[in-house]
Amino acid sequence: MRTAQDAELDFVSLRPRYVERDGVAIEYSVSGEGAPLLLVFGFGMSQEDWAALGYVGLLARHFQAIAVSPRGHGRSSKPHEASDYSLAAIAGDLVAVLDALAVPRAVVWGYSLGAKFALALAAQAPERVAGLVLGGFETASEVNLEDDIVTHTLRRGGAAWRELWDRMAAFPAPMLARLEACDTAALLALREAEAGWGSFESIVDGLRVSGLLYAAEHCFARQSVVAASRRIAGARYLERAAADHFSLIPDAGWIVDEVVATFGSSARPKPLDPSR
């Protein structure tokens, strides 16, 4: 079994690409060939983190790995109004990325906030979703902005945001630097919007695609993920023992193996082409 540490040897710098939709530029990258796999990480994270944490090095041998920086993240546009972060707008951005690549359908992998974005896409454009990988998410957006560590930390600036992440788990220095350089006003607007999104339970109940759901043993969202897995026909639930929500993020190898087994091609893995 390969590990994320093994994958570090496979890391390639991926050239960012952009698609514009309604005046908002969305950053994404593409690596590998095979079945399309759309990748969306959690709050504050960008498409670069999928590569930096070892996921792309493993996935690109089996999939066309399409990593996205949602609006407000990475080098994508960063609106400062909460109204610009509706789930409909974010799902539309993901559709625009698929359209730019002429990809009719993709397996969609979202972790934490990215799982909510994946669910929004499945609700808004179910014909574009071939399967779902969902990790560490809550089916209700219960954000109390008056007592929210994310909001309070972002108000203190990028250095405080980096410090919070650095306390949570062992993340690569370049990732921490990207977190520190974030647009805090954009992320605060996103957090305000998230507080009003409400429940995702009706979306979960309406899913008609294969699902692989996972969480850490000590993840704050574990019970929500377990419950969702029981409500999706044919879904599988996986749990990483002794891990928590944040320590699971850099632990790429174990879940990638499961994703490949569930959704990957049975063909022999192809070597990476660094020019892609």
Residue pairs with C-beta under 8 A, 6 or more apart in sequence:
1 253
1 254
1 257
2 58
2 253
2 256
2 257
3 54
3 252
3 253
4 53
4 54
4 55
4 58
4 250
4 251
4 252
4 253
5 54
6 54
6 253
7 54
7 55
7 57
7 58
7 252
7 253
8 54
8 57
9 57
10 54
10 57
10 58
10 272
11 51
11 52
11 54
11 56
11 57
12 31
12 51
12 56
12 57
12 272
12 274
13 51
14 29
14 30
14 31
14 47
14 48
14 51
14 56
14 67
14 276
15 29
16 27
16 28
16 29
16 47
16 74
16 75
17 27
17 28
17 29
17 30
17 100
18 25
18 26
18 27
18 28
18 75
19 25
19 26
19 28
19 96
19 97
19 99
19 100
20 26
21 92
21 93
21 96
22 89
22 92
23 77
24 71
24 76
24 77
24 79
24 84
24 89
24 93
25 75
25 76
25 77
26 68
26 69
26 70
26 71
26 76
26 77
26 93
26 96
26 97
27 46
27 47
27 68
27 69
27 74
27 75
27 76
28 47
28 66
28 67
28 68
28 69
28 97
28 100
29 47
29 48
29 51
29 56
29 66
29 67
30 64
30 65
30 66
30 101
30 276
31 51
31 56
31 59
31 60
31 64
31 65
31 67
31 272
31 276
32 56
32 59
32 60
32 61
32 62
32 63
32 64
32 65
32 270
32 272
32 276
33 64
33 270
34 62
34 63
34 64
34 264
34 265
34 267
34 270
35 62
35 63
35 64
35 106
35 107
35 130
35 263
35 264
35 265
36 63
36 64
36 66
36 98
36 101
36 103
36 105
36 106
36 107
36 130
37 59
37 63
37 64
37 65
37 66
37 106
37 107
37 108
37 109
37 259
37 263
38 66
38 68
38 94
38 97
38 98
38 106
38 107
38 108
38 109
38 118
39 47
39 50
39 55
39 59
39 65
39 66
39 67
39 68
39 109
39 114
40 68
40 70
40 94
40 108
40 109
40 110
40 111
40 114
40 117
40 118
41 47
41 49
41 50
41 110
41 111
41 112
41 114
41 249
42 111
42 112
42 113
42 114
42 136
42 249
43 112
43 113
43 150
43 187
43 190
43 191
44 73
44 161
44 165
44 179
44 182
44 187
45 73
45 114
45 175
45 179
46 69
46 73
46 74
46 75
46 76
46 178
47 67
47 68
47 69
47 74
48 67
48 69
48 74
48 174
48 175
48 178
49 175
49 178
50 56
50 65
50 67
51 57
51 67
52 172
52 174
52 175
53 171
53 172
53 175
53 249
53 250
53 252
54 250
54 252
54 253
55 65
55 252
55 256
56 65
56 67
57 272
58 252
58 253
58 256
58 260
59 65
59 256
59 259
59 260
60 272
61 269
61 270
61 271
61 272
62 260
62 264
62 265
62 269
63 107
63 263
63 264
63 265
64 103
66 97
66 98
66 101
66 103
66 106
68 93
68 94
68 97
69 75
69 76
70 76
70 90
70 93
70 94
70 114
70 117
71 77
71 78
71 79
71 84
71 85
71 89
71 90
71 93
72 78
72 79
72 85
72 183
72 186
72 187
72 189
72 190
73 182
74 178
78 183
78 185
78 186
79 85
79 186
79 189
80 183
80 185
80 186
80 189
81 189
82 189
82 190
82 192
82 193
82 196
83 193
84 189
84 193
85 189
85 190
85 192
85 193
85 194
86 193
87 116
87 117
87 120
87 124
87 197
88 120
88 124
90 117
90 120
91 117
91 120
91 121
91 123
91 124
91 125
92 124
94 108
94 117
94 121
95 121
95 124
95 125
95 128
98 104
98 106
98 128
104 128
105 127
105 128
105 129
105 130
106 128
106 129
106 130
107 129
107 130
107 131
107 132
107 133
107 263
108 118
108 121
108 122
108 129
108 131
108 132
108 133
109 118
109 132
109 133
109 134
109 135
109 259
110 116
110 117
110 118
110 119
110 132
110 133
110 134
110 135
110 137
111 134
111 135
111 136
111 137
111 249
112 135
112 136
112 137
112 221
112 245
113 137
113 194
115 134
115 135
115 136
115 137
116 137
116 141
116 194
116 197
116 200
118 129
118 132
118 133
118 134
119 132
119 134
119 137
119 200
119 203
119 204
120 203
121 128
121 129
122 129
122 132
122 203
122 207
122 209
123 203
123 206
126 208
126 209
129 209
130 209
130 263
131 209
131 210
131 211
131 212
131 262
131 263
132 207
132 209
132 210
132 211
132 212
133 211
133 212
133 213
133 214
133 255
133 259
133 262
133 263
134 211
134 212
134 213
134 214
134 225
134 228
135 213
135 214
135 215
135 225
135 248
135 255
136 214
136 215
136 216
136 219
136 221
136 225
136 245
136 248
137 200
137 221
137 224
137 225
137 228
138 220
138 221
138 224
139 199
139 200
139 201
139 204
139 224
139 227
139 228
140 198
140 199
140 200
140 201
140 224
141 194
141 195
141 196
141 197
141 198
141 199
141 200
143 150
143 191
143 194
143 195
144 195
145 151
145 191
145 192
145 195
148 191
149 164
150 187
150 191
151 188
151 191
153 160
153 161
153 164
154 160
154 161
154 184
154 187
154 188
154 191
155 184
155 188
157 184
158 179
158 180
158 181
158 182
158 184
159 180
161 179
161 180
161 182
161 184
161 187
162 176
162 177
162 179
162 180
165 171
165 176
165 179
165 246
166 176
168 246
168 247
169 244
169 246
169 247
169 249
169 250
170 247
170 250
171 249
171 250
172 250
204 228
204 231
204 232
205 231
207 232
207 233
208 233
210 234
210 235
210 262
210 263
211 229
211 232
211 234
211 235
211 236
212 235
212 236
212 238
212 258
212 259
212 262
212 263
213 225
213 228
213 229
213 232
213 235
213 236
213 237
213 238
214 225
214 237
214 238
214 239
214 240
214 255
214 258
215 221
215 222
215 225
215 226
215 237
215 239
215 240
215 245
215 248
216 222
216 239
216 240
216 243
216 244
216 245
216 247
216 248
217 239
217 240
217 241
217 242
217 243
217 244
218 242
218 243
218 244
218 245
219 225
219 243
219 244
219 245
219 248
220 245
221 245
222 239
225 237
226 237
228 235
229 235
229 236
229 237
230 237
236 262
238 255
238 258
240 248
240 251
240 254
240 255
243 251
